[in-house]
Amino acid sequence: MGDTVRDKYIQYKTDPDNDGKADSYFCTMHGISLDELRELKTNDKKLSRDILYARREKYAKRMTKIDEALFTAAESGDTKAAELLYRRFDGWDPKLVQETNNYFNFNELLKAARSAKIIKRPL
């Protein structure tokens, strides 16, 4: 049984040789109209997600090499690589840490002001 247009499009979008090529190129290669492809993309709500997952799966082995290089750089003292590792694997975000620190510092300031009777009522 032949591949569906959807399957062919996913294969097309996961091939790095097609990066930057227009959808019209795909349509010409596979003998379908651009309107047919647009209809598929509009009606198939999972298409983009499936393309992303297929791309990730295709590049998973290569990404491990990048991760290994990142670990090596971080271990050798590269602070940018260490920051990127924390972002990548722990979801760490320095802005969130700063906001959290400011929140706690402000709360401590309020406590100190209340205990010094500078602020008499709770905010």
N, C-alpha and C positions, 0 to 999 in steps of 0.2 A: 504494500500500500504506500502511495506517495505521501510526501510531507505536505501538510496544509500550508497555506500562505502564512499563517501565524508562525508555524515552525520554521519556515524558510526565513521569515523576517527576524526571528530570534537568532538564528544562525548567522544571518547577515550582520546584525547589530553587535554580536559578540566576537566578530572577526576584526582584529586590530587593523587589518588592511583596508577596512571600510570606514575607519574613523574619519570623520569630516566629509564623507560623501553624502550627497543629498538623497532623500527618499526617492526622488525621480530616477536615480541611477538604479536602485533596487527594482523599481517597477519595470524599467526597461529590460533589466536582466531576466526577470521572471514573467514577463508578458502580462502584467496586470496594470490596471489603471491607477493613477494617483488617487482618484476618488474612492476606489475600492480599498486602498490602503488607509486612507483617512477614515473611512467608515470603520474599518477594523480597529484602528487606534482609538477612535471615539467610543465605540461600543464595548471594547474589551478592557474593562477596568483593571484587570490584573496583568495586562501585557507589559507595561513599564516595569512592574515589580519582577516579573518573570525574566525579563531581559537583564535587569540588575543582578538577580540571583545567578543567572547563567554566566554572566561576566565574572562575578566573584568566584564562582566555582572553577571557571576556566583559568583564572589567574592565581588561585589559592597557593599552588606550589611555588610560583615565582614570588609571591608576597612573603613567604617564609624567609626567603633569602634577604629581602629588604628588612624584615624584622630582625634577623640575625645581625645584619650590618648596623642597625640602629642600636641594638643591645651592646655590640662591641664598641661603638662610638661612645655610648653613655658610660660604659665601664671604664673607658680610658679618660673620662673627665669632661667630655663634651656636654655642657649643661643644656644646650638646645636639644640635643638628642635625648637627654634624660627627661626634659620637659615633654617632648613629643611622646616618649614612652608612657609617661603618666597619663597624658591625654588619651592616647590610643587604647591602653589596656584598663585604665581605671576610670575613664570618663572625667578625669580631673580638669578643672577649668580655673585658671588663676583669677579671673574676674569674680567668679562665685566665691572663691576663698577670700578675696579682698572684701566683697560685700558682706560676707559672714563675719569677718574680723571687725569691720566697721560697725556692724550691728551689735556685736558683743561689746566692743569698746564703748559705744554709745550707752548701752545698758549699764555698764560699769560706771560711767560718768553720771548717769541718772541716780544710781544707788548712792554714790558719793555725795551728790548734791542734796539728796533727801536726808542723808545722815547728818550733813552739815547744816540742815534746815534752810538751805538756799531755795529748795523747792518744797512747798508745804503740802501740795496735793498731788495725787497720782495723775499722770498724763493719760 
